Each structure stands twice: as C-alpha cells, then as structure tokens.
C-alpha cells in the first residue's frame, strides 16, 4: 500500500514538472498557434495517460482493501495476548521507550480488556457437542406396576365391600342355614389433572437445534415424577389423588402389639433385625388378607443398604446375582419412594390407573401476550384417576419404625 502511494505521488510530480516545462518552452520561444496546439495536445495526452494510471492504481487499492476486509472477517478473534502485542507494536510511547528516547512508556489496556474474553483467551477454539445433557429420568415408575385402563368420564365409580359377616356353617338336617351379611358401598375416584407449562421466546425455539425435542422429552418426565408422588403420597383432598401410601390408601404396616411379628426378636437377636425382616413381615400381612404381592418398592438408598447387611459372622445376608427379592417377590428401587419408606403389594389386584387423557404436549402462541411478544408456551398435561378398590392388597410403612416394633 505504501509503494502504491509513493508511485501516485511520483506520477503527480512528474506530470506537474512536464507541464511546467512545456509552458516555459512556449513562453520562451513565443511559438505560433500551430506549436501551441501541438503543445496543448501533448499536455492533454499526458493528463489522459496519468488518469488511466491513477484509475488502475485505485482499482488495485480497492482490491487490496477488499482482500484485507475478508481476511479480517475470516480471521479468528484475537485473545488478550494477541491484542497486547498489537497494542505494543502500535504504541508510539513504547517505541520511544524501546529506542531509548524515553525513560517510560504508557499503554492503555482498557480497550484490550473489553475486546478479549479474559487474560488468557481461547487459545484453541472449543468444539461443540450436539444435543442437551441432563441427569437421567426415573427408570421405575408406579404406573409400570399397575393395571391401566382408559376412561371417557371424569369420575371412576366402583362398588367396594366394606364389611362381611360370614354365617356359613355345617347344617344339621332340617335346620336353617347360617345367615351371612355384607355391606357394599359405592366409592368415587375423581379424575385429577397434573401438568406444567413454560414460556420461551420464539427465536430461541426456532434457532436452537433440537430444543423442541428436548422440551418434549424433559417436561413430561418431570410431570411423571409428580404423577408418581400423587400415586403414592396423594392426600386425597382438593386436587390431589388418593395415594397408596397415605391414610385411606393401602394398609399401614401393623406395629401394634397384636401384630404377628410384634417383638418377634429377642434383645440378643434384635441387633440383626433389618429391612428384609420388615418386608417379610409386611408380605405376611398381605398374605393373611389373601393377597399375593407382586412387587416391592423402596428408595435406592434402602435398596443398597440391604445388599450391605451382614449377619453375626460378617457374611452378607443375601446377594443372588445382583437381584434382590423377598421370598420371590422382586424389589424395585425407585426415587419415587421416600428414604426409609417401603410399599409391598399386589399392584395388579389392588388398584387401577384410569387414563382420561394420557400425556399431551402442546405448543401455542395464543396465551396472554405471547403473540405480540413472539413467545411460545409449552404445556404438558394428563388427566388420571386412581381407584384403590382393594386397599388391603398393599402394605406400606417406615423401616425404622417397623424394626423397632419387631424387637423386644
């Protein structure tokens, strides 16, 4: 670029010198009109040639400027070190200091610090992994163990036997048979709604790859976590389902003195009482009611504690191919169950999950002022009911409380 400028300056000076020389010749010789016309033509030709050269040089300058801009656009952003080097190279104060003409140099770093991300900068550009990363969702859910049906109503009504007096007996000839009595009551299980919503900008929704897929997967998983909580611990009032592990749901583990395993273990034996003992006692409670438990659900912490239980000889109580069972009934670890809690039961016979509306994901701009603000609302909802028609099919309780009741 500097060479081009020098060449333009030289051409200009040469043209001016030539024109001045021709004019001086014309004045000194006082030539006639023919020579003047010839001289005028020569000057015009010089000017024309000079214009062509200037035009060519300007075109080359424009091309160089364009190449420079493209190079700057394609160049990776400079980090702090690169910006500092450039600032030192351009600093007259620093050049003077280095040449010995000055005893100090001052460099303003404000601009450098605002254009560089940090003092070290990104020496190597980061590669980006596709998709979104988050902790896994719950693997075992309560609905997986229940019988599921569909419904078109907002209420599930069922007839439940609430009492039965058995008068059946051997009959003496010519005498009356014993009289039996029972009571049947209608019970309603209302359909309840569970769901969640979130709002985001339309730009984010459209510009971030795979965001819609992430949302369509992640929100339902969170709604399902609430469903698990309702199926187990719902209070049965207001908008809540009646849960299996609350009053009015399944049967509580019997810790009374009338319990079959109350103070079953002596003081000496009590030090070895563990979660397996509790679950066997709970299974027995369900079996006395003529149910055959199909599954046990416990918190993962309690599940893994059971693997670590040892007897008086420091031998593991049970460890069979990494699978825990209680007399053949599988134990499922799930974070749906609170630590120190358990539930065992015949899930297929004890309750039914009725689906009024299965999980539905919807996206809409028609909410509040979404339309004028370019926002999108995402909603995940379901409508379900849980008729617990055979509550004695389930036994639930607290490990620590149950263990205390089984020890003398």
Beta strands, then each sheet from edge to edge (+ up, - down):
strand 1: 147-150
strand 2: 155-165
strand 3: 181-190
strand 4: 192-201
strand 5: 251-252
strand 6: 295-298
strand 7: 325-326
strand 8: 329-333
strand 9: 341-345
strand 10: 352-364
strand 11: 375-387
strand 12: 394-398
sheet 1: 1+ 10+ 11- 4+
sheet 2: 2+ 3-
sheet 3: 5+ 12+ 9- 6+ 8+ 7-
end
